[in-house]
Amino acid sequence: MELPDIPGKIDTDALCELLDGRWASVRAAARERMAATGLPDVDALDTESYRSQVFAMLRTLAAAGYPKLGFPESVGGQGDIGGAITAFEMLGFGDLSLMVKAGVQWGLFGGAVEALGTERHHERYLRAIMELELPGCFAMTEYGHGSDVQHLRTTATYDPAAREFVIDTPDDSARKEYIGNAARDGRMAVVFAQLITGGTTYGVHALLVPIRDELGVAMPGVRIGDCGRKAGLNGVDNGRLWFDHVRVPREALLNRYGDVTEDGGYLSPIEGDSRRFFTMLGTLIRGRVSVAGAAGSATKSALTIALRYAERRRQFERPGSTDEVVVLDYLAHQRKLLPALAKTYALHFAQEELVATLHELQSGPREEGEGYERRQRELESRAAGLKAVATWHATHTIQTCREACGGAGYLTENLLPALKADTDVFTTFEGDNTVLLQLVAKGLLTGYREQVLQLGSLGLARFVADKFVGTVIERTAAKAVIERLVDRMSGDTKDDDLLDRAWQVRLFEDRESHVLDTLATRLRRATAEEADAFEVFNDAQDHVLRAGRVHVDRIVLEAFLAAIDRCGDQDLASVLDRVCDLYVLSTIEEDAAWFLGHGRLTASRAKAVTGAVNATCRQLRPLTSALVDGFGIPEDVVTASILMR
């Protein structure tokens, strides 16, 4: 396939500026910090030494003011939510144990105190949390209830005579599991438990529970275990927590959304346990957004190593020549890495848009009303979807990069094994990806309101009643750009016009609409008198997951198009346009069975898509170095030995 010409070179400084976006100064400061510290030699450290070193590095971050970005100005912070998430994303280029440790301390522990607590908690704890005087944990996950947070078993029973809550682990399956900071450094935990007062259970709430004293000794009634060695992230002290009738004062309850009076009465500004529960969880979505960004950073690091190596490594001679061929000149190698590079670009711009939306929605005083709640639900859905897709992409891409580097990619000195091991858990923490995509699909169903705010399959299936009439596709911040494209689309797009952007957009939108409409039809069966609602949903679960995934594909494309539209450098915009083509065409090729099976592509057109992917890879190959240089990763942390020889 013949492609329109694109520039043979681009301004990498302009590309880096575009990628850095709104929080460019935060990224610049992070690069300076990483250039000064580099990467630790973790192979030379045992578990305890590694944990000790990571905690020391955490203290260095605290002393440098790193955590102040995201906390309120009232406690000495800077109130820059987007900046804080961007700074966390940049930690993903360095030691990932440090990144996770920082996320636990300031994102999860500190973030929960800020989001779920009130002024009394902020004044008493947030400065100490920022300055690392109070290391803490986020004790939500239980051994027996990982994703099903609403049905956690830990209890917090109010004793009005003593004006205290009694925290208890009823059985071993209710122990808090995989808790970062628990095994070694944490002194306090935000513990999520079923709140019971006056004999009534009011659902999951969060309480501040001391777990160690100033000397590091476990508090009375608290039992602490160590999760031990893991596949990766061994600088993080993951542990287990049990509570045996541990008493904390009434004021330990983080009471923004639910409170208990001295005599045991329950008060909440939000009616209904489910609605209150999901409102509480909605305030904690920064973790998911942050993990998606960090996964993107790790993916960029792996691609930078693999693509730079592919431009140096030679293998086999051309016929009639004694010169060996650079491996990136092989189409098969381009096919491995360049579509992954294109998707990484696409996810970067989608992440940037998500962070900006979160920043705008959560900065300043909380709004009220249906409009705010709708925007919050959309944000939660997009955060869930992007986290799932970005972390799965990281896992797949890092493995591909490892294979692309052959035996060298298996050596720890070339960083890829550590990237692979440290990011593997990203697909299951901050929400299991399969569960998150189901959450995305729920949010796409027309009429989604408080009555279906349940994670359980039954709640979703029962909601789909006869009045259910369709689905909603709401465009993202790229709405104006997309509408211009669709308006100029001709009705007689030719079979060879695979680069017609309006056709690409319409194809993604059409797929999403069809998947959602047919999902709604399948779920309507749950309303039949003889139907087993759970079985109806369970039988459609593959369809539910596809709905979430195709939705994310579409919003990622829209974010990419918005970024190209705001690019002021025409040559750079032309190249990014072709990178976007590669993202679109490789996505279509990956899902060719669906497009063929549903009559959206003919067999000849599907073959043409494969040819177009090949041609686009070949055209972008000379620009590979510039495209990875645009990530702006400090050379001090891209220290793979295969790039130094």
Secondary structure by P-SEA (a helix, b strand, c coil): cccccccccccaaaaaaaaaccaaaaaaaaaaaaaaccccccccccaaaaaaaaaaaaaaaaaaccccccccccccccccaaaaaaaaaaaccccaaaaaaaaaaccaaaaaaaacccaaaaaccaaaaaaccccccccccccccccccccccbbbbbbccccbbbbbccccccccccccccccccccccccccccccccccccbbbbbbcccccccccccbbbbbccccccccccccbbbbbccccccccccccccbbbcccbbbbbccccaaaaaaaaaaaaaaaaaaaaaaaaaaaaaaaaaaaaaaacccccccccccccccccccaaaaaacaaaaaaaaaaaaaaaaaaaaaaaaacccccccaaaaaaaaaaaaaaaaaaaaaaaaaaaaaaaaaaaacccccccccaaaaaaaaacccccccccaaaaaaaaaaaaccccccccccccaaaaaaaccccccbbbbbbccaaaaaaaaaaacccccccccccaaaaaaaaaaaaaaaaaaaaaaaaccccccccaaaaaaaaaaaaaaaaaaaaaaaaaaaaaaaaaaacccaaaaaaaaaaaaaaaaaaaaaaaaaaaaaccccaaaaaaaaaaaaaaaaaaccaaaaaaaaccccccccccccccc
